[in-house]
Structure formats: structure tokens, C-alpha cells
């Protein structure tokens, strides 16, 4: 039975890809982001090939796998080759994304005070793959269609394989806590990896449904395989028992639903003050009455967030430079990492399970300030998008909010992980950075077999419009659905 399930899964995935490409003959986004996000969302090549775990000791973790380094470096070169063909104005791109540029330079400059400079440089180069893949998607002719296709194909790979791993290959799809209880991982390394897969694919399906709901019925919004994939996602999310992913998915869906309410529809910027106000209220309630503990008590959940609060205490005790930190991704090396393992009596821990604490121990208060600046600048930019098609702006807002929430209990503001890639996609400003001047209006419907384009034309003189026999017929032929369009760069 397991062998039959494996063969059926491979055939099903192959069919999904064939069917998807058959229905989109006119648009072929780059495959580089999909390859990167598949490895980031599942297991690295050394793990797939069973070449040994880099977490067997502190020294082996710092050294890493040469196979993984070669694969990720090859993907980075692939992404750079794609970008090189797009004639990007790099000076304008860096200027329009000053906060991210300064943050990356600050990360590299931390080599001056890191006790592992060689490890830092290697990890910094590898981390550059995340903004590179985000740029590959955002500089496509139809960027949000490319993002939708990439997330959809990522679901093709991660969801069916995880179902088969959990159901038929427990030695691959499950692991165990230190207390002996089982933990479902799918194609990931732990349950949080499985939860993140479901969160990302769930955001895609929610965006797709709510984006198309205004033009079609709910049943018509999905194709025949979306229901199957969504059922897989729901079952895997339940099996992962990841409350962080479930909460983030509910919040993202709520933002997308709120964006369709009459006072906000077409003006996504009106959601930004609501989101900011809600965040301020929640933080105030947490500081005054301990809102988190009260909610967890009502839900019957562990108030320590599965020993995360204990881990935070142990990690923060190892901080020696509160202002600048230990250096970019340098905290988890040498004696500090061993001290955390000994303090928690759990070998293999390699993150603080909080993106903000992770920034603090690696880059100090300055690093946390950079992350706050990136979030604030993204919300400000989205808030200024008050007219036009709101689908891209709503998606960007949902991704920023979800990333900010997700990093409360997980660390994803760095390293090779898909939440960081999606946050960068929501943060990067690529308006007017592609000098090929492919300026046309495009459809956001990634499932349209006939991509619609409306070329920009010079205005026709009044006299020509009056005497042209085609002008009236042309106006009558306009499909009102084609008003749901967006510019290349949002």
C-alpha cells in the first residue's frame, strides 16, 4: 500500500503541473522561485538525500552541508541570471527600498564584531537568495499572477507529498517530542514547518476566492482540483496542531473579507489604520492585564507556549551586546549554542522561536529597529494605495500583518524560509525600476486562459473620435469585467 500511494502521489502531482501549464500557454514565470521555496518549505537537499544531519553537534551546525551550499548558491546564480535579462535600474531599486538596503548592509557590517566572521559571510550570501527570488517574481510582466502561479505550484508539491508522508510513511512524516509524544511533520522537519506550509497555501486560496468573488460565484471561483488541495491543507493543518499558523490564517482571511466591505472596497489604505489600532490595543492589553495568558487559560492551552518562554529566558541570558548583538546569524554558534542546549536539555535547538528576540540576540536593538522600520514603511506605502484594484494591496497588507504575528512565536525575519520571502514580496517597492518600459495594464486573474492586456495608447484627437466609425463600436465592445486591472508595478 505505501508503494502504491507513493506512485499515485507522483502521478497526481505530475498531472497537476501538466494541467496547470496547459491552461496557461501564454505566460511562463521563472521556475527559480518555486525551486527555492520548495526547498525552503520542506527539507534541504542533504536531508532529502539522507546525507546526515547538520545538527548532530555545535561544530557541524556551524560548518553546514557543502551539498546544500552548492545547491543554494546555484539557485542564487539562477535568480541573478534571470534578473540580468530584465534590465533593472539597480540604483533606483536600492533607493526605493532604502530601509531594506540599509538593513542588509548592517547585517554584513556586523562581521566587524562577530566572533564567527566566516560563518557570518556564508550565511549572509545564502540569505541574499530571499530578496533575489522576491525580485524575480515582482519583476515579471504580470507579478501577482506570477506569485499566484508560484504559490499554487508550491501547493502541488508540498500538500500531496505531506499527506502521503504522514499517512503512509511515518518514519518520514512524523517525529517525536522529548516526552515521547508524536509530532506530524509532513515533508518538513517539525510540526511548525507543516503548519507554515498550510498557512502559505491557505493564504493563496483565500486570496484567490475573495479576489474572484465579485465576478463569479463561490463555486465558480475554484477549479476542480482546488477543493482537493484545500481539503488536504485543512487536514494537514489539523494534524500539525500549529496554533500560530491557524491564528495567522484566520487573521489573513479576516483582512481579505474586510477589504470587500463597502466602506473599504477599492480603498485598501483604509484598512491600515484599523490594523495599526488593533495592534496598539492588543499590545496595551498584554502589558496591562496579560491578555495572552488569559486567552490561553480560556482555551486550555499551555501558557508557556510549549516551553517557549523558558527558552526565551535561557537565550536572553546569553546576550553580551544588547545594542549590536552577536552579529548576523552568529548567535547560534560555539559556546552560546551549547549553553542553550544544556539549559533546555534539548540538543538541536537553532532558533529562539521569536523573530524579534532572534533579531535582538543577533543584531541587538538596532536590528529590531530595522525590522520595525520595514513593517512601518510597508504599512505606510500600502496606506497610500487608495484607488484602483485593491487585490495586490490587500494581499501585501495580509502578508505584512501575518509576518509580524508569526514572528511572535517563530523566527522568520532571516534565513531560508518562505515567510521571509513573502514578507519581502510585500515590502519591496519595484515601481519604475524595470527599464524595458513594458507599460501595459494587466489582469490579476491568474486562472484566465487568455491573459488580458490593454495597451497604453496616445489619446486620439477629438475630431478623429467624432468621425471614426469604430469609436462607438469599440466602446460598446468593452467587457465591464476588464475594469478589474492593475499596473505592472503596484
C-alpha positions in Angstrom: 0.0 0.0 0.0 2.7 2.6 0.8 4.4 2.0 -2.6 1.1 2.4 -4.4 0.4 5.6 -2.5 3.8 7.0 -3.5 3.3 6.2 -7.1 -0.2 7.6 -7.1 1.1 10.8 -5.5 3.8 11.3 -8.0 1.4 10.8 -10.9 -1.1 13.2 -9.3 1.5 15.9 -8.9 2.7 15.4 -12.4 -0.9 15.7 -13.7 -1.5 18.9 -11.7 1.6 20.5 -13.2 0.6 19.4 -16.7 -3.0 20.7 -16.3 -1.8 24.0 -14.9 0.7 24.6 -17.7 -1.8 23.5 -20.4 -4.3 26.1 -19.2 -1.7 28.9 -19.2 0.0 28.7 -22.6 0.8 32.5 -22.8 2.6 33.1 -19.5 5.7 31.3 -18.2 7.1 32.8 -15.0 10.5 31.7 -13.9 10.8 28.4 -12.1 13.7 29.6 -9.8 11.4 31.0 -7.0 9.4 27.7 -7.0 12.6 25.6 -6.6 13.9 27.9 -3.8 10.6 28.0 -2.0 10.1 24.2 -2.2 13.5 23.6 -0.5 12.8 26.4 2.0 9.4 25.0 2.8 10.3 21.3 3.1 13.8 19.9 3.5 17.2 20.8 2.2 18.9 18.6 -0.4 21.2 17.0 2.2 18.2 15.9 4.2 16.3 14.6 1.1 19.4 12.5 0.2 19.9 11.4 3.8 23.5 12.8 3.8 23.5 13.3 7.6 22.1 16.0 9.9 24.0 19.2 10.4 22.5 19.4 13.9 24.5 16.4 15.4 26.8 18.9 17.2 27.5 22.6 17.5 30.5 22.4 15.2 28.7 20.5 12.5 25.8 23.0 12.6 28.2 26.0 12.1 30.0 24.2 9.3 26.8 23.3 7.4 26.5 21.0 4.4 28.6 21.6 1.3 25.9 20.0 -0.8 23.3 22.5 0.5 25.7 25.4 0.0 26.3 24.3 -3.6 22.6 23.9 -4.3 21.5 27.3 -2.9 24.4 29.1 -4.5 23.4 27.6 -7.8 19.8 28.8 -7.2 21.1 32.3 -6.4 23.1 32.4 -9.6 19.9 31.2 -11.5 17.9 34.1 -10.0 20.6 36.6 -10.8 20.8 35.4 -14.4 17.0 35.9 -14.7 17.3 39.4 -13.2 20.2 40.3 -15.5 17.9 39.8 -18.5 15.3 42.3 -17.2 17.4 45.5 -17.4 16.6 46.5 -13.9 17.7 50.0 -12.8 19.5 48.9 -9.7 20.2 52.4 -8.4 16.6 53.3 -8.5 15.6 49.9 -6.9 18.0 50.4 -4.0 16.9 53.9 -3.5 13.2 53.0 -3.4 14.0 50.3 -0.8 16.4 52.2 1.4 15.3 50.6 4.7 15.9 47.1 3.3 19.2 48.1 1.6 20.5 49.6 4.9 19.4 46.6 6.8 21.3 44.2 4.6 24.4 46.4 4.7 24.1 46.5 8.5 23.8 42.7 8.6 27.1 42.4 6.6 28.9 45.1 8.6 28.3 43.0 11.7 31.2 40.9 10.6 33.3 43.5 12.3 32.2 42.4 15.8 31.1 38.8 15.2 33.2 36.0 16.7 32.4 33.8 13.6 33.1 36.2 10.6 33.5 33.4 8.1 30.2 31.7 9.1 28.5 35.1 9.0 29.6 35.9 5.5 28.5 32.5 4.2 25.1 32.8 5.8 24.7 36.4 4.6 25.4 35.3 1.0 22.9 32.5 1.3 20.3 34.8 2.8 20.6 37.1 -0.3 18.7 34.4 -2.2 15.4 35.5 -0.5 15.3 39.1 -1.8 16.6 37.8 -5.2 13.7 35.4 -5.5 11.3 38.0 -4.4 12.6 40.3 -7.1 12.3 37.6 -9.8 8.6 37.4 -9.0 8.0 41.1 -8.7 9.8 42.0 -12.0 7.7 39.6 -14.0 5.4 41.1 -16.7 2.5 40.2 -14.5 4.0 40.0 -11.0 0.9 39.0 -9.0 -0.1 36.4 -11.5 3.4 35.0 -11.2 3.1 35.0 -7.4 -0.2 33.2 -7.6 1.2 30.6 -10.0 4.2 30.0 -7.8 2.2 29.6 -4.7 -0.3 27.3 -6.5 2.5 25.1 -7.8 4.1 25.1 -4.4 0.8 23.7 -3.1 1.0 21.0 -5.8 4.3 19.8 -4.3 4.0 20.3 -0.6 0.4 19.2 0.2 0.1 15.8 -1.6 3.6 14.8 -0.5 2.9 15.7 3.1 -0.3 13.7 3.1 1.5 10.6 1.8 4.4 11.1 4.3 2.1 11.5 7.3 -0.4 8.7 6.3 1.8 6.0 4.7 5.5 6.8 5.7 5.5 7.6 9.4 9.3 7.2 9.5 9.5 10.2 7.1 6.4 12.2 8.0 6.5 12.0 11.8 8.9 12.6 14.6 8.7 12.7 18.4 8.9 15.3 21.2 11.4 14.8 24.0 8.5 13.4 26.1 7.8 10.7 23.5 4.6 12.1 22.1 4.3 12.0 18.3 4.6 15.1 16.1 3.4 15.2 12.4 5.9 17.0 10.1 4.9 16.1 6.5 7.8 16.9 4.3 9.1 19.4 6.8 11.4 18.8 9.8 8.9 19.6 12.5 5.3 20.4 13.0 5.8 24.2 12.6 7.2 23.5 9.1 4.0 21.7 8.3 1.9 24.5 9.8 3.7 27.1 7.7 3.1 25.1 4.5 -0.7 25.1 5.3 -0.6 28.8 6.3 1.0 29.9 3.0 -1.2 27.8 0.8 -4.2 28.8 2.8 -3.5 32.5 2.2 -3.2 31.8 -1.5 -6.6 30.0 -1.7 -8.3 32.7 0.5 -6.9 35.4 -1.7 -8.0 33.6 -4.9 -11.5 33.1 -3.6 -12.1 36.6 -2.2 -10.4 38.2 -5.3 -12.8 36.5 -7.7 -15.9 36.5 -5.6 -17.1 39.8 -7.0 -17.2 38.4 -10.6 -18.2 34.8 -10.1 -20.0 32.7 -7.6 -18.0 31.0 -4.8 -18.3 27.6 -6.6 -17.0 29.0 -9.8 -14.1 30.7 -8.1 -12.3 27.4 -7.7 -11.3 24.9 -10.4 -11.9 21.2 -10.0 -8.7 20.5 -8.1 -8.8 23.4 -5.6 -11.3 21.6 -3.5 -9.0 18.6 -3.2 -5.9 20.7 -2.3 -7.9 22.7 0.2 -9.1 19.5 1.9 -5.5 18.4 2.1 -4.5 21.7 3.6 -7.2 21.7 6.2 -6.4 18.1 7.3 -2.6 18.8 7.5 -3.2 22.0 9.5 -5.3 20.0 11.9 -2.6 17.3 12.2 0.1 19.8 12.7 -1.6 21.3 15.7 0.1 24.6 14.9 -2.0 27.3 16.7 0.3 30.0 15.3 -0.4 29.1 11.7 -4.1 28.7 12.4 -4.4 32.1 14.0 -2.4 33.8 11.3 -4.5 32.2 8.6 -7.7 33.4 10.3 -6.4 36.9 10.6 -5.3 37.0 6.9 -8.7 35.8 5.8 -10.4 38.4 8.0 -8.3 41.1 6.4 -9.3 40.0 2.9 -13.0 39.7 3.9 -12.9 43.2 5.5 -11.4 44.6 2.3 -14.6 43.7 0.4 -16.9 45.6 2.8 -18.5 48.7 1.1 -16.6 51.3 3.1 -13.3 49.8 2.3 -13.8 48.1 -1.1 -11.4 49.6 -3.7 -9.6 51.6 -1.0 -7.3 49.2 0.9 -5.5 52.0 2.5 -8.4 52.4 4.9 -7.6 49.1 6.4 -4.1 50.2 7.6 -5.3 52.5 10.4 -7.7 49.7 11.6 -4.8 47.2 11.7 -2.5 49.6 13.5 -5.1 50.5 16.0 -5.9 46.8 16.7 -2.2 46.1 17.2 -1.8 49.0 19.7 -4.9 47.9 21.6 -3.7 44.3 21.8 -0.2 45.3 22.9 -1.6 47.6 25.6 -3.9 44.9 26.9 -1.0 42.5 27.0 1.2 44.9 29.0 -1.6 45.8 31.4 -3.7 42.7 32.1 -1.6 39.9 30.5 -4.1 39.3 27.7 -2.1 36.4 26.2 -2.2 34.3 29.4 -5.9 34.9 29.9 -6.8 33.8 26.4 -4.6 30.7 26.7 -6.2 29.9 30.0 -9.7 30.1 28.5 -8.6 27.9 25.6 -6.9 25.4 27.8 -3.6 25.9 26.1 -0.1 25.9 27.6 0.7 29.3 28.9 4.4 28.8 28.3 3.7 28.4 24.6 5.2 24.9 24.6 8.2 25.9 26.7 9.0 28.9 24.5 9.0 31.3 27.5 11.6 29.2 29.2 13.7 29.1 26.0 13.5 32.9 25.7 14.9 33.3 29.3 17.8 30.9 28.5 18.6 32.6 25.2 18.4 36.2 26.6 20.8 35.2 29.4 23.5 34.6 26.7 23.3 38.2 25.3 26.5 40.2 25.7 25.9 43.1 23.4 22.3 44.4 23.7 22.9 47.3 21.2 24.6 45.4 18.3 24.1 41.8 19.1 26.4 38.9 18.3 26.4 39.5 14.6 24.1 38.4 11.7 23.1 34.8 12.4 26.1 34.4 14.7 24.4 33.8 18.0 23.8 30.1 17.3 27.5 29.2 17.3 30.1 27.9 19.7 29.6 28.2 23.4 26.3 30.1 23.2 24.6 27.4 21.3 25.9 24.7 23.6 24.8 26.7 26.6 21.2 26.9 25.3 21.2 23.2 24.6 22.4 22.5 28.1 20.0 24.9 29.6 17.0 23.4 27.8 18.4 19.9 27.9 17.4 19.6 24.3 20.1 19.3 21.6 19.3 20.6 18.2 17.7 24.0 19.0 18.8 26.6 16.5 16.4 29.5 16.9 14.7 31.4 19.7 11.2 30.8 18.4 10.6 34.5 18.2 11.7 36.7 15.3 12.0 39.7 17.5 14.2 38.0 20.1 16.2 36.4 17.3 16.9 39.9 15.9 17.8 41.1 19.3 20.4 38.4 20.1 21.9 38.6 16.6 21.7 42.3 15.8 20.7 43.9 19.0 18.3 46.8 19.4 19.4 48.2 16.0 18.3 45.0 14.3 14.9 45.1 15.9 14.5 48.8 14.9 15.3 47.9 11.3 12.5 45.3 11.3 10.1 47.7 12.8 11.0 50.3 10.2 10.4 47.7 7.4 7.0 46.9 8.8 6.1 50.6 9.3 7.3 51.6 5.8 5.3 48.8 4.2 2.1 49.8 6.0 2.7 53.4 5.1 3.1 52.5 1.4 0.1 50.3 1.4 -1.9 53.0 3.1 -1.2 55.4 0.2 -2.7 53.0 -2.3 -6.3 54.3 -2.1 -7.6 53.8 -5.6 -7.6 51.1 -8.3 -7.7 47.4 -8.0 -7.2 46.5 -4.3 -6.3 42.8 -4.7 -2.5 43.3 -4.7 -2.6 45.8 -1.9 -4.8 43.6 0.3 -2.5 40.7 -0.3 0.5 42.7 0.7 -1.2 44.0 3.8 -2.2 40.5 4.8 1.4 39.2 4.3 2.9 42.1 6.4 0.4 41.5 9.3 0.8 37.8 9.2 4.6 38.0 9.2 4.5 40.4 12.2 2.2 38.0 14.1 4.0 34.8 13.0 7.3 36.1 14.4 6.0 36.3 17.9 6.4 32.6 18.3 8.6 31.7 15.3 11.7 33.2 13.9 11.4 34.1 10.2 12.9 37.5 9.7 16.0 35.9 8.3 17.3 32.7 6.8 15.9 30.4 4.2 12.2 30.3 4.9 9.1 31.1 2.9 7.6 33.6 5.4 10.7 35.8 4.9 10.3 35.6 1.1 6.6 36.6 1.2 7.4 39.4 3.6 10.0 40.7 1.2 7.5 40.5 -1.7 5.0 42.6 0.3 7.8 45.0 1.4 9.8 45.6 -1.8 8.9 48.6 -4.0 9.6 47.9 -7.6 7.7 50.7 -9.3 9.5 52.1 -12.3 12.7 50.0 -11.8 12.4 47.9 -15.0 13.8 50.0 -17.8 12.3 47.9 -20.6 9.2 50.0 -20.4 6.7 47.2 -20.6 3.9 49.5 -19.6 0.5 47.9 -20.1 -2.4 47.2 -17.9 -2.8 43.5 -17.0 -5.3 41.2 -15.4 -4.8 39.9 -11.9 -6.7 36.7 -12.7 -4.0 34.0 -12.7 -6.5 31.4 -13.8 -7.5 33.2 -17.0 -6.5 31.1 -20.1 -6.5 34.2 -22.2 -4.4 36.9 -20.3 -6.0 40.3 -21.0 -3.9 43.3 -21.8 -4.9 46.8 -22.6 -2.1 48.7 -24.3 -1.4 52.3 -23.4 -2.1 54.4 -26.4 -1.7 58.1 -27.1 -5.1 60.0 -26.8 -6.9 60.3 -30.1 -7.8 63.8 -31.2 -11.4 64.9 -30.6 -12.0 65.3 -34.4 -10.8 61.8 -35.1 -13.0 60.3 -32.4 -16.0 62.1 -33.8 -15.5 60.9 -37.4 -14.2 57.5 -36.6 -16.9 54.8 -37.3 -15.1 52.4 -35.0 -15.1 54.5 -31.9 -18.7 53.9 -30.9 -18.5 50.1 -31.6 -15.2 49.9 -29.7 -16.9 51.4 -26.6 -19.8 49.0 -26.9 -17.4 46.0 -27.0 -15.6 46.7 -23.8 -16.2 44.0 -21.3 -17.1 45.6 -17.9 -15.2 42.8 -16.1 -11.9 44.1 -17.6 -12.1 47.1 -15.3 -10.5 44.9 -12.6 -7.0 45.7 -13.7 -3.8 46.8 -12.1 -0.5 48.3 -13.2 2.6 46.2 -13.6 4.2 47.7 -10.5 1.9 48.3 -7.6 
